């Protein structure tokens, strides 16, 4: 009777060993899956931005540039791994590498890998410095061509007071890595850089000028970011437009251009040149001479009528307050296709137009309107003309004539009735102005792969800053406490069930 009432074990020894073996196998499988997932996410990773305020995904323009690279490019992240923005730099460049296997990224920590760091420093002749913030570089190399960007150039910073200590400190507000890296990639992946010559000597905006109102230094920087070498040029005397000129820029002349120089510009255009002409709205009393040339041979009418639109003026504009034009009407053309949802801002531009028969022409010469003012705009010097929408920019293209080969290709022009909208302050204040210049440049140079999407913009990055002790605690929590707790709980369940 006693033997019958004696409790029997829940599991036989064989069953116990079976359960234990099953537990070990399942645990091993989970560990293997976690390791494989970690490896796969390291190789095939994707970042999804959940907040618009920290949107850092690659722009369509950058993706097009990366896809266009056909030669091998080595990218060296010459950085201190503990530097604040190193993870952001490394993560961004890994996205470049994923999009094109011809890009090879290598990190060289000059504090932990002194031997390799010395090799890199000697190979690329990196500058000597004692300041830690000036030791970091990102280097791009393809063949014999190499360029590098300093780490401290990748961030915009402001100086403010620490709320706790009250001391002045420098704080990063924006990261400009994508703009800089894409520019470097363009430089090293183009064996023969393009050249832009900017006309000077007739009261034009200075291409090297830093003045907010009249300087064009930011525009020069934009050209350089597109792998275009920039040089000022004078056409006085025997000087001609060089044969290596890929783009000729006329930035708002205030004084007449001599006839001999106009002949040189005419010859350049006849040979298939590319012209980016910007007219100064404060020089309408005396034509530069370029107006006559464009009207006579290229079907473009540049009037002396200045357009204003007080109903849509932005009072914050420093230059000519109340006389600026906000653009909201765009025509169908590659130059402005990416700007439909953005607003250009021009300063008292001149009214442009096409000669009768040229607009929407079906022959070899085609003139297209690019954008126009809002219907509330009016002319300053002609009150008889009612308020209406005025065309302020046009694009010109001369298609090839069968059997005729031009020296430079097919003539292309972008002509705008204002030159101040690309001055330093306007380019900085209105991103759409900069983007228009970017699209115009690449359309003129016949680079369609770069006229899609909006160019890269700096983004503000918000960081969680942890002390070393907090990082250590977090590491133990993630690597020890959580897995250990799960293992302990599983062991207790197994121990209870084995009885």
Secondary structure, DSSP 8 states (H G I E B T S, - for coil): -HHHHS---SS-HHHHHHHHHHHHHHHHHHHHHHHHHHHHHHHS-------GGG-----HHHHHHHHT--S-EEEEEE--TTSTTHHHHHHHHHHHHHH-TTEEEEEE-TTT-HHHHHHHHHHHT----S-GGGS-EEEEEETTEEEEEEGGGSEEEEEEE-TTT--EEEEEEEE-HHHHHHHHHHHHH-SS-EEEEEE-SSS---TT---TTT--HHHHHHHHHTTEEEEEE---TT----TT-SEEEEE---S---HHHHHHHHHHHHTT-EEEEE--TT--SS--SHHHHHHHHH-EEEEEEEEE-GGG--TT-SSSTT-EEE--EE-SSTTTGGGTTS--EEES-EEEEE-TTTBT--SSEEEEEEEE--TT-EETT-TTS-S---EEEEEEEE---TT---SS-S-EEEEES-SGGGSHHHHHH-HHHHHHHHHHHHHHTT-GGGSSS-----B--------HHHHHHHHHIIIIIHHHHHHHHHHHHHHHHH-
